[in-house]
Amino acid sequence: MALSYKARRRWSLVILLIGLPAYIVVAVTVVNWFERPGIWVELAIYVGLGIAWALPFRAVFRGIGQADPDKKEAE
C-alpha cells in the first residue's frame, strides 16, 4: 500500500528529526570502535554510510518538496 502525501511528509519529518541524528551517532560509534583509519578511508566510510542510509528512504522523500498532488486546485 502506497503512503499518501501527508503520511510521507510526516514520516520524512520523523526520519530527519529522530532517525538521522540516531544514525549519525551509531555510525560514528561504529567507526570509533576500530583504530582510526586514514582521513580518505574515513571519508569514504562516512560517504558510503550516508548513501546506505538514504537509499531505503528514497520513496518516502520523493516529491516532498512539491505541492500536494492530491489537493484539488482552487478555481
C-alpha positions in Angstrom: 0.0 0.0 0.0 1.4 3.4 -1.0 1.6 6.2 1.5 -0.4 9.3 1.0 1.4 12.7 0.5 0.5 13.8 4.1 1.8 10.5 5.5 5.0 10.7 3.5 5.5 14.3 4.8 5.1 13.2 8.4 7.3 10.2 8.1 10.0 12.3 6.4 10.0 14.7 9.4 10.3 11.8 11.8 13.1 10.2 9.8 15.0 13.5 9.6 14.5 14.7 13.2 14.9 11.4 15.0 16.3 8.8 12.6 19.1 10.8 11.1 20.7 12.0 14.4 20.4 8.5 15.8 22.0 7.0 12.7 24.9 9.6 12.9 25.6 8.6 16.5 25.6 4.9 15.6 27.9 5.4 12.5 30.4 7.5 14.5 30.4 4.9 17.3 30.9 2.0 15.0 33.8 3.8 13.2 35.4 4.7 16.5 35.4 1.1 17.7 38.3 0.4 15.4 41.6 2.1 15.2 41.1 5.4 13.3 41.9 4.8 9.6 43.4 7.4 7.3 41.4 10.5 6.5 40.5 9.4 3.0 39.4 5.9 4.2 37.3 7.5 7.0 35.7 9.9 4.5 34.9 7.0 2.2 33.3 5.1 5.1 31.1 8.1 6.0 30.1 8.8 2.4 29.2 5.1 2.0 27.2 5.0 5.2 25.4 8.2 4.1 24.4 6.7 0.8 23.4 3.4 2.5 21.2 5.4 4.9 19.4 7.4 2.2 18.6 4.5 -0.2 15.9 2.8 1.8 14.0 6.0 2.4 14.1 7.3 -1.2 10.5 6.5 -1.8 9.4 8.4 1.4 11.3 11.6 0.4 10.4 11.6 -3.3 8.2 14.6 -4.2 8.0 16.0 -0.6 9.2 19.5 -1.7 6.4 19.7 -4.4 2.9 20.8 -4.0 0.4 18.2 -2.7 -0.7 16.3 -5.8 -3.9 15.1 -4.1 -5.1 18.6 -3.2 -7.7 20.0 -5.6 -6.8 23.3 -7.2 -9.0 26.2 -6.1 -10.8 27.7 -9.1 
